[in-house]
Amino acid sequence: MTKQHIHIGTETPGRGFDRFVDAWQRAERGEQTETEVHLNFEDLSMLLAVITPRRLEVLKTLRQEGPMSVRALAKTLARDYKNVHGDTRALEEVGLLERTESGTLQAPWDVIDAHLSLVA
């Protein structure tokens, strides 16, 4: 079984477009390529506003413990429900968390690769 990978980082829109075009051209040629999932932010401050230490803790807990409700997650983390709810909502909005059919939250990614470019 392959691990579910997501690449997060900072990337210019032009670089993302170039990567998309390259993948499109390889697909048109019939080349077998591995699916890549990317979540890119305009700059480091935007990335750090979404991927906070508390939110990483949410991701790790859901990955280790399995799907659970926000209330159960808040209890497991010994954190306030309202704060955990805000964190999970932000992570859902960017695709780092998703809901199961029963409505519980799950972290679908086994590996999050982070890439930060120090030079544009």
N, C-alpha and C positions, 0 to 999 in steps of 0.2 A: 504494500500500500504506500503510495507516495504521500509525502507530507504536503499540507496546504500551506503555501508560501504567499506572503504579500510583501512587496517592496514599498517602503515609505521613505520620503525624503523631500528635499527641495529640488526643484527642477524648473527651468524656464519653459514657457509654453512652446517655444520653438523646438526644444530638445524632445519634449513629449510628442510633438507632431512628427518629428523625424523618426522617432522610434515606431510610431504608428505606421507611417508610410513604409518603413523597412519591413515590418511584420506583414503588411498587406501584400507587398511585392513577393515576399517569400511564399506566402500562401497561394498567390496566383501562379507561381512556378511549381506548386505542388510539393514544396519542401515540408517535411514533417518538423514541426516546431513545438516546443513545450509552451503551454499557455502561461503567460505572465500576468500577474495582477499588480498594478501600481497605484499608490495613493500619494500624490505629490502636492506640495504646498508651495506657495509663491516665495516664501522666505522662512528662515528658521524661527522667527518669532511666531508666525502663524502655526507652524508645526508644534511648537512647544505650548501654545495655547490650547491645542487639542489633545496632545499626548503628554499629559501631566503625570507625575509619579503616582498619584492616587488612581488615575485611570489605567495606568499600567498594572497596578495592583488588582483592579477589577478584571482586566483581561487575563492575568495570570490565574486568579482564583477561579474564574469560569472555565478556563482551560484545564485546570487541575481537578476541580470538583464536578464539572459537567454543568449542563443547563440548569438554571434555577430562576425563580422570580426575583424581582428587585428587592422585595421584602426579605426573602431568604438570603440574598446576597448581602444586604445591609447588615443583617444579623451575623452572618459569617465573618464579615469584615469588622464588626463592632463599630459601625459608622451610622450616622444619622440617615434615615430613609430618604429624606428630601435631597441631601447631597449626593447620595448614591444614584438616585433617580436622575438627577441632572447630569452626572457623569455618564451613566449608561445611555441616556438620550443623545448626548454629544457623540459618543462612540458609535451608536447606531446610525446617526446622520452621515458619518463618513465611511460607513461600511465595515468597521472593525468588530462590530457586534451585530448579531441578527437574531430574529425571533424564530423559535421552533413552531411547529403546527399547533402545539398546545399553548403557545404564548410566552413560554419561558425564554430567557436570554441565553445565548450561547456564543462562544468565541470560536469562529470557524477556522481560525488560522493556527497552525502548529508553530510556524516560524514567522517572525516579523523581522525583515532585514531593513535596517535603517541606513540611509545614505545621505550625508551632508556634504555639499560642495562648498568649500571655503573660498573658491575663486570662481567668478562667473565665466 
